[in-house]
Structure formats: C-alpha cells, structure tokens
C-alpha cells in the first residue's frame, strides 16, 4: 500500500511542477511529511483533472472487419519507457445487460511504454505486434468505455460499476450508438466518441490529439498520432510454405525495414501446446549482420514413428534492442503427422459397403419381430431409450466421440465433415468466435427447432465412464446425443443455421454423400425423444422439423455405407444405444414410407451377407460395369439429387455407359430383392 501511495505521490509532484501549482526546487527529508500532506489535500483535485495525467488512452479500434482480429487499444505516457506498475486497463459495457459495469480487466504491471511512450494492447494478428496480447473480439463495440486506473485488480472483478476512484484517464465510445450519459457521468467524461463517424468503422480508429481532442482516421498502432516520434526499425518474418510434414525443414526468412547498424541478435522459440523440443532440432540464437537487412535460417522437424496426431508449433521471436519493433510474431504453423492410420473402409464420397459389420448384440432387435405401426415404434423406443441401459454424456464429451466416430478413413488424424464432404485435422476444432478453417459440432436436428440446449455440467468432458441416466422424456439430452451430432465446417454450419432440410440442401455442387446419414439421424431422434417429430413442409412449431418427404427421398438416394456403420458402432460403445435405421434401413419404410402399417420381419431385411452376394465392379468406374448377378435384372441409375438418368434391363453381367464424372445411385432390381448402391465415375 505504501508503494501505491508513493507512486501516486510522485505523479502528483510532477503535475504540480508542470502546471506551476507549486514551485519545488528541492525536497529535503524534513519536508516529506508536509509533501504527503499536500498529496492528501490535492488528491480530489487530481481525480477531476484527467487531461493532466501521466497516461492517456491514445488510440482505440474496437470494431474491425470480419472476426475482430485486428482490434486494439494504445496508451501513451508523457515520458518514454514509463513503468506501468500498478496500472490497470478496465473495459466497461454500456449495454442494458452490461449495466455500465466492467467486463474485462488487464493488469499492466511489469510492462512499460516504448521510446515513443506508447504501449499497444491488441490481437495476435495485429501489425505491429502488440506488447500485450488479448484474444480476438475481446473489445466490445459500444456504447462502451475504457479506463486507466492506478489500482489493484482485486478492486475490479467483472461487473464492477464504472467509477472515478483512482481513475487516470477514460474514453467513452460507440459505433453509431446512442450516448450513454450514465456511463459518461460515472467516469466524469463529457463527450462520447463515435468510431463510425465516417461510416467506415472497419478501417478507422479513434485517435487522441495533443490538445486532448479526438479524430477518426486510419489506424496507426505503435505510431505517434501527432509529431514524428522515434523511428523504430520493423522486423518481419515469413515462411516458404503454409504447413509442413514431419521430417521437413522450415525455411524462415527474417527481414528489417532498414539495414541494421550493428549485429542484431534474435532468439526464437517453437514450443506450443503438445509441440516441444522432442519434435524439432534446437535452434540457437541467430544474427542479422551489421549493414544487412535479412537472414534465412532452417528449422528441422523430427520425423518420429509415433502417431501423435497433427500438431501446431508457434514461431515466436524475441529481441532485446528497444530500437526495433516486431511487425509480426507468434505465428502458428501446422505440422502434419505422417504416422496416421488408414481404415479398411471408404469415405462417404468414395464409399464401401461390406467391410464393416453392424455390431449389435444377439437378440438386440428380437422384440421388433412381427410388429407394425405404433407397436413397432414403441418396441424401438424401448430399446433405444431404455433407462436401464442407455447413457447420456455431456456436450463436451461429444467432441471426443466425434474424433472417433467421424474420423476420416483415409487419415486417422482428421475428421470427416458433413455437408462440405471433406476432411479436416482434429486439432482444428473451433474454440473462438473465428470459425474460418475450423470444425465444430452440428446438430442435425437444430437445437432451436427441437427446444433443447446445454444443460448443467455440459461443458465438462469427463469420459466414457461418467454419464447420466436418461429416458424417452429426457429431451434435454438430445443436446448431446451423438447420433444427432456431426463434425461440420464452422462457416457451413452457420450457413445451415436452423433451416429445414429441403430448404437447406448442402453447399453448391455437393455430391449428396451426407443426405442419407442426415435423414436417418433426424428420424432416429424423432423416435428416441418424446417431443421431437419430422413432418412434411416447413413448420414453425418447436419440436417439429421438415421436410419429411425430402428426408425420405434422401434415405433412399444415399444408402447406408461402411462409414455410417462404423459411426453407429462407435456411438453404441459410448451411449449403449444404436440407430436401428442404420442397422435395418428398411425400417424407415415400415414407419414412414410405403410399408407403413405392415408387419416387419428380419427376413425382409437385406443383411450384410446378401449385400456381398450382389455387387458390381470396378468402383470407381470409367466406362463399363460388371455384376456378379447371373440372371436377368433391371438397372436404374439416379443422379445424387434424385433425377433418374436411365433405366435398362440387363441380360448378362455387364453394362457399358458414358456417364459423366460424379457420384450416382444405382438401383438393382432382381427377382428376389431390390438394393441401392453408390457408384463413383471418375
């Protein structure tokens, strides 16, 4: 506490001298007591004269293009290299929910301003590189405020009402919002600054002039707003490629804006998350020689024999010379593990059908035999919502499930994305507001349509052995039912939103490889949980999803493949229930389709043995199909959107075609059965 008072005392003395409120030639030891007395007398005066403060908020950019990954706050001291010990930066939310209270506090202790008296707080991708890093989208848009305080962080827990106590400087700003007069009063500020004054908020910032007024203009982080300032030589670096595989070398080139006057030593670190010194050969500090402006170094990534999964390294440079400034830093670089596992089945766009078995226990479905209508539905529900057996896990656990159930068969370090029909590294899971290049969890039956959301403890991933008891009325558990959740590209997930299927049909030019999977997923959920149903049309009532006619078409056009079978097996291992519409696809017709009301029997199902007996090759194909059927049969070929391309009676076991490249559905009608299979034309 004494050091806090002493620091404030020193600031007070400097201000009195600067503005000639009192003349002090020197201070003897005997006058310290009197000086402290003056400090107490004038403390209230200082609280209301912020324009004379040692530190000011020099520039703010609260709203930038895209995901707010270039926002920043810059503070300025009257003196260069000024210590920020004891100072806080506090952010206040002026919205009705924020109640003019704090939502974010930064302790600036152990930092100092630079040769120009500037200190930059901003996002990792900002250039020049900030002296203090904050997460993207940390600074709210307004009407809000930021204050510099000389205080302890314990005085500003979140939701602390704005105050002038220990306030050094403050700014109240907005992005074309109404003035928050209450927030202004709480901070003793008379003007609210509109960052969007010129209707170009993505490329402008609020900047303080020397007279204490503000202008809205092009952002200038780490630059003096008025005056030349001290030139700081900028350091930049770049790589020869965007990502690397184990065993490769990273070529790293470092440049300066102007040649260095003497040898400049630079240190480098790469450790980040699981990537450490076991994954690369150590790099010693290196030098940009005098009179030169660049150097190139090589970093060797170790090629081990362990499947650790893909990893990220972070290139972080550090320099000791204050006359240099980093223009970029903390660059995250992908290292792909080449020890991944390839599965014995295909991806949804290059499917296989007979390599994975449906691993349900003997007698698992016996209770369905010979039932129809409501009795068949209730018997299915008694299996998939059995309170004694079925387990519900947390929404956080679903991420772990998807890493296994939605694994890319061609690379075990990746997941396969529904809708966008492509793989993505498992470590690219979205953890922030920026979803570009990331994957997240997609509810095939949208939460807003179903009326279920996250529940207590849903944010804790506690593993396969920890679970909740659940039943058919536990609609809240639909939020974390892996049968209804898929790995998805984040932007595509946002595009889908809560649209009904039929209104949403996937990205442009998709192959439709997800459609049957999605159909059987949402139909399963309508059986599993009371309160959910799939109906025709595009309903607005919570608990209803459309369009049933579209979904039934998708079920037929995209038959069950090995990817979907494997997924069902994995989820069964976690939840102890299966999707019977994957094990027995014809159940869809007996509940919603053309066989509705008829008795269902096992012997009407096409089992794995039957599928192996009826097949064609090669697949993928380029001109002629050969079948292992030695009797006459009819053949129908459909485009993936359901349009019939041709129908032909086949009298031998071959068929020549001139189909264009793409994914097709083949319907084979034999005297004993009808089956659907996918065909890929290359």
N, C-alpha and C positions, 0 to 999 in steps of 0.2 A: 504494500500500500504506500510505503514511503517513497519507493521508486516512481510510482504513478504520480504522486504529488510533486516530486522533484522534477519530473519531465514536464508536467503542466506548468510548474513554476518557471522553468527555463523558457518555455514558449511564451509565457506571459511577459517576461522581462524583455525578450526580443521584440515583441509587439509594442511595448511601451516605448522602447528606444526608437523603433522605426517610425512611429507616428507621433513622437515627441510629446507623449502624455506625461513623461517624466524624464529628466536627464540624469543618467548614471554614468559617471566617469569610471569609477571602480567600486567594488563592493568589498568591504573588509569583513572579517569574520564576525565582528561585533554587530554588523548590520543585517546579518542573515535573518535574525528574529524579526526585525522590522519589515524586511522584504517579504517574509512569509505572511506577515500581517497585511501588507499591500495586496498580496495574492488573494487572500480571502475577501478583501474589500471589493476587488475588481473582478472576481470570478463571474458574477452575474452579468457584468458588462461584456465579458468575452463571449458569453453564450448568445448574445444578441448582435454580435458584430462578426458574422461568419466570413465576410469578404476580406477580413484581415488575417484569416487563418493560415497556418503554415502549409496545410494540404488542401487541395481543392479537387473536385471531380472535373477533369479536364475534357473528357470526351466519352460519349456513350453511344453504342449502336445496339439497340435491343431487339431489332426485327430485321432479319436478313433473309435472302432468298432461300427457298427450299426448307431444310430442316433446322434452320437457325444454327448452323455450324460455323458461322463467322462473326458471331456477336461478341462484344467486348465492352469493358469499362476501363478507362485510363485515368489515373490520378496523377497529380503534379505537385511537387514541392517547390518552394521558393529557392531551396538550396539543392545542389547536386548531391547524389549519394546519401540522401537523407534516410536515417533509420526509421523503419515503420514499426518498431517495437511498441506494443501497447495499442496499436490502431486496429480497428475493425471496419469492415465494409458490410453494411447491413442493407438488405433488399426488402422493400415493403410492397405489399399487394393492396392496390386501391380498389379492387373489385368489391362487389357486395359480399361475396363469400370470403374475400381476404380481410375485410374489415379494417383496412389501413394498418395492418399488422405485418410483422416480419415473416418471411418465408425462407430466408437463406441468409447465413452469416459467414463471412470469411475472416479468419484471424490472420492479419498480415505480419505478425511478429516474426522475426528472423529474416525479413526481407528488407530491401532498401531501394530507393529510386536510382535511376541511372545518371550518367553525366549530364543529361538534359533535365534532370529532376522528374523523369517520367517513370511510371510503373504500370505495366499493362496486364490486365486480367482478361483472359479470353479462352476460346475453344482451341483444341489441339491443331486444327487445320488453318488457323489464322496465320497470316504472314504480315509483318514479322512475328516470330514465335513468341507467345506471351511469357512473361516471367512467372505468372501464376495461372495454372490450367483449371478450367471449370468444364463440366460436361456440356454437350450441345443442348441448346434450348433451355439453359438454366435461367436466363434473364427474361422475365415476363414483359409483355409488350406495353402495358399501361391501360388506364392511368395508374401509374406506379411511382415509386420513389426509390432513391438510393442515398444512403447517408454514410459519412465517415464519422466514426466515433473514437474517442480516446477512452477506452473502457475495457472490461473483461468480457469474454464471450459468454460467460455464465449469466451475464445480465441480459442476454438477448436469445433466449430459447425461441424456437418457432412460435409464432402467434403473439409476439410481444408488440404492444401498441406503439406506434411511432412516437418519438419523444425528442425534445431538445436537450435533455440531460446528457452532458458530455459530448454533445454534437459539435463536430468541427466544420463540416460542410454538408450540404444536401442539395439534391435536384429532384424536382417532381416533373415527370414527363409523361407523354402519351403518344399513341399512334392514331391520331384523329378521333380521340375520345373526349367526352365532356370533362371539364375541370373538376378535380376532386378537391373542393375547397376545404373539406375537413382535414384531409391529409396535408394540405398546404399549411393549414393553421397549426397542426400538430408539430410540424417541422420548422415553423417560422419562416416559410417561403412565400413570396408574394406572386410568383409567376410560375405557371405550368408550361413546359416547352413541348411543342408538338413535333416529334421526329418525322412525321409525314407531312410537314408543312408544304413541301413542294410536290406532293403526290408521287414520290419516288422512294418510298421507305426502304426498299431492298438495297439501295445503293447510296444511302446517305446516313449521316450520323449527326448528333448534337455536339457542337464544339464550343468550348468556353474561350472567349477572347480575354485579352489582358485587362480590359476595363470591367470584367465581371459579367458582361452580356453574353448571349449565345447566338450562334448561327447554325443553320442546317446546310451541310455541304458534303462533298465526297469524303469518306472515312480516311483518316490519316493516323493509324495506330503507330506508336513509338516515334511520332514526329511532333515537333513543337508547332502549335497552332498558329502562333504569330512570332516572327523572328526566325533566324537561320538555325540556331542551335548548333550543337557539336556534331560533326559528321561521324557516324558510326559505320564502319565497314561491314557490309552484309555478307553473311556466309550462307551458301545454298548447297544442297547436295541432291544427286539423282542417281537412279539405278539403270542398268542395261536392260532389265525386263521387270514385269509386274509381279511374278511369282516364280518360285524355284522348286525343284525336286531335291530330295536327299542326294548327296554326292556331287551337286553342282557348286559352282563358285559364284558369289555375288560380286559383281564389278561395281564399286562405289566411287563416284567422282565428286569431289568437294571443290567448290569454287568460291572466290571472294569477288566483290564488286570492283575493287581496285587492287592492284598488286600490294602485297604486304611489304612493310619497310624492313622487317626482320623476321627471322624464322618464327612461324606460328605453330605451336604445339596443340594438337587436338586429340582428345580422348574419345573413345567410343564404347558403348555397351549395347548388347543384343538381348539380354535376358528379358523374358516376358512370359507370364503365366507358366506353362509347362516347358517352354523352351529355355534351356540353360546351357551351361558350359559343357555338358555331355554331348550337345548337339552340334557344336562347331569348334573349330580350332581357334584358340585365343588370339586376339588382335591387340598388339602393343600400340601405345600412343604413336601417332604419326605427325609429320611436319609438312606444312606448306613452306617451301624455301623462300628466303628473302628475295624480293624483286619478282616473285612469281605470284600467280593468282589461282592455281589449281593443283590438285594432286589426285591420283587414282590409286585405290587400294583394292585388294581382293580378300574376300572372306570365304573360307572353305566350310561348307556344310558337311557334316559327317554322315556317311551312308551306313547306317547300322542294319541289323537284321531283325529288329523288333518292330512290331506293328503298334506304334504309339498313337496312331491317328494323325491327321494333319495338324500342324501347329503354326502359330504365328510368332515371329520374332519382332522386336521393336528396335529400330536403329535410333539411338539417342547420342547426340554429340554434346560434348561439354568443352568449354574454353574458359581460361582464367583472365584473359585480357579484356578489360571493360571497354576498350575502343572498338570492339567487334560485337556484332549483333547477329543472332541466328535468324535466318529468314524462314527456315522450316526445320522441323525436328520431330522426334518421337514418331517416325514413320513405321507403320505396321506392315509387315511383309509376310506373305503366305509361304510356308514350306510344306509341300505335299509329301506325305509318307508313301514310299513305293512298295511297302510290305503289306499292302491291303489284300483282302481275301476276295476271290471271285466265287459267287454262288453257283449252284448247279441248275439254276432256273433263270428265265429271261426277265427283262424289264417289261413294263406294260406296253411299250411301243414295239418291242421285239419279243413277244410272249412265247412261253412254253406252257404246256397244259398237263403233262403227265409225269413230271419229275417230283412233284410234291404231293404227299398223301394228306387227306383230311384226318388229322389225328384225334378223332373223338373216341371216347371210351366205348367199349362194347355195351350195348343196351342203352346208350345215352339217349337215343331217339325212339326207343321202343314204344313209349307211351303215345306216340303220334299215329301209330299204325291203325289204318281204317277209319280215321276221324275226318270230319268235314266241318265247314262253317265255323260257328262260334266255338264248338268243341275243339276243333283243330287249333284255333287261335289260343284258347285258354291252355291247352296242353303245351303249346310252345312257350307261353308265358311262364308256366310252372317250371320250365327248365331254365330259361334264360334270366328269370328274375327270382330264382329260388333263394329265399332268405337264409337257408341253412348252408348254402354253398357259394353264392355269388359274392364277390368282393368289390368294393368301391375304393379307388385310390384317389390321391389328391391330383389337382390340375398340374401341379409341378411335377408329379411322377409321370404324367403323360409324356413329357419331353423325353424321359428315359425310355418309355415304352416305344415311342416313335423312332428313336435311334436304332431300335432292333426291328420293329415291325415294318417300318417304311424304308429300311436300308436299301441302297442301290445294289442290285445283284451283281453289278459289274465292278463295284468298288465299295468295300465294307466301311470305308471312312466317310461315306456320303449317304444322304437320304434322298429318296425319290420324291419329287414334288408333284402333288396332284394338280390338275388343271394345266399347269405350264409344261408338264411332261418332260422334265429334265432333272438331272441330279444336282445336289449342292452339298458342299462339305458340312459335316455335322457341327463343326465349331462356328459356322456362320449363323448361329441362332440369334434372333433379334433380341437385344437387351436394352435398346434405347428407342427413342422416337424415330430415328432414322432407320428405315427398313430396306433401303436400297442394297441389293445383293445379299439380303438376309432371308431366312426362312422362319416361319412361326407356326402356330397351331391353328388349323382351320376347322371350325365346327361345320360339318356338312349340313346339319340342321341348325341354322343360326340361333344363337342364344336369344336374341330379341324376338325371334319367331316362336321359340319354344318356351320362353318365360323362365329360363334358368340362368343363374350367374354363379360367380365364385362364392364359395362358402367358407366357413371357419376352417382354418389350417390348410386351405387350398394352396397356399404359397410355399408349403414345406414339402420337399421331396424326401420322404422317409423310407422309400424302398418297397420291394415286393412283399415283405413280411408284415408291413404295417398297413391296415386297411380299415374301412368302415363296413359295418353290416348294412345291407341295402335290400330293398324290396321293390315291388312293382309301382308303388306310390312315391318312391324316393326320386321325384323329378329333379331335385337339386343335384343328384349325382349324374344326371345327363351332361352336366358341365365338364365332367372328367371321364366320361365313358369313351375309351379309346376306339371302340367300334364306330363311333361317330366323329372322330377327330383325325385329321390327316396333316402331314407335313406339307406346307404350301409356301410358295413365294410370297413374301410380305406385300409388295405392291399389288400383286394379282389377288391376294386375299382381300385387300382393301377395295379393289375393283368389283369383286363379287359382292362384298358387303352382306346384306341380308336378302338379296334378290332370290326370288323363286327360281327353280330350275325350269327351263323353257324360256323365261325372261333372261336368265343367265345361261349361256351355253359354252363358257370357257373362252380362252383367248382366240383371236383370229387365226384361222388356219390350223387349229389343233386337230390331232388325229382321233380324238374321242376315246382314248385309251382309259380314261378315268370314269366314263359315264356309267358303265355297269357297276363299278365299285361304289360310286356315289349313290346310285339307285338302291343297291342292296343295303347300304349303310343307313340311309334315312328310313327305309321301310323297316329295317331291324329296330330302329329307335321307336318307331310308332307301335311296335309290338312290345318292346321292353318297358316302356313307361306309360302309365296312365296319364292322360293329359296331352299326349302328342298324337297327331294323325297327319296323314298325307292325303290330300284331296285334289280333285280337279279344279283347274282355274288358278287364280292368284289371290288367295284370301287375305284379309287384313286382321283376322282374329288371332290373338296369341294362342299358340298350341296347334296351329294349322300351317302346313307347308304345301306348296304346289310346285309343279303341276303333275298330278298323278299320271295322266296319260303320257306325258313326256317321260316320266321316270320309268314307267313300264316299258316304253319303247327302248330306253337306254339299257334296261335289264336284258332285253333280248339282243340288242345290237352289240353289246360288249359282254360276252360270256365270261364266266369265272376262269381265271388263268392261275398259274402257279404263284405269281406274286401275291395275289389275293388270298390264295390258300395258305401260304406261309404267314401272311399277316394275321389271318384268323387263328392259326396255331399259336403264334406269339402272344396275342391278346388273351387267348384262353389260359395260357400259362400264368398270366397276371391276374385276370379277373375271374377265372373259373367259370366263364360262360362263353359260348361260341355264337357266331352268327349262322343260324341254320339255313339262311338263304344263300350262303356260300357253300355249305356242305351239300345242300339239296336245292339247286336253283329253281327247280320246277315247283317248289312250294309257293313261289310268287304267283304263279298262275292259279293255284288252288285257293289262294286267299284273296287276290285282287283281280285275277285275269280270267281267261276263257274257261278254266276248270273250276271256277268258284262254285262252292256247294257240293262238289263231288268228293267222294272218299279218297283219301290219299294213302298210298301204299309204297313201301320201299321198292317193290319190284317195278314200279313205274319210273324210277329214277335212273338216270344214266350214271353208273358208278365209274370209278377210275379204270376198272378192267375193260368196260365197254368202250371207253374213250380211247384206250390203247389199241383196241381192235379196229377202230375206224380212224384212219388218218390219211394224210397226203404229204407229199414231199416234192421238191425241196421247199423249205420255208425259212427265210425269204426266197422269193421266186422271181424269175426273169422272163418266162415265156411258155413253159409247159408244166402242168401239174400231173403228178402220178398218184393214184389212190390204191390203197390196199383192200379195195372192195371188188369182189369178183362176181358181181351181179348188177343188173341194171339199177340205176338210181337217178334221181333228178338233182340238179345242182342250181342253186340260186346265189348270186353274188350281189352284195349291197355295198354302197359307199358307207363310210363311217357315220354319216348323218342320216342314214336310213333309206337312201334312194336306191331302188332296185336297178342294177346295171344290166343284168342279163339273167335268163333262165334257160336251162338246157338239160335235155335227157342224155345221160351218159351210158353207153352200152359196153364200153370197155373200161380199163382202169387209167385212162389218160385224157387230158383236156388241154388243147393249145389255146392261147389267149394273146391279146395285145393290150392288156390293162396298163394304164399309166401308173407311174410311181405313186405309192401311198399305201395306206392301211385299209383293208377291206374285211368284210364279214362274209363268210361262206356258210350257207345253209345246205346241209346234205340230208336229203330225204331218201331213206332206204325202206324196204318193205317192213322192217322191224322197228325202226325208230327214226327220229329227226334230231340232228345235232347241229350246233353252231360252232364255228371255229374262226379264228382270225388268220388273215393272210397278208403278208407284207410283200409288196412289189418294189424291188429296187431298180 
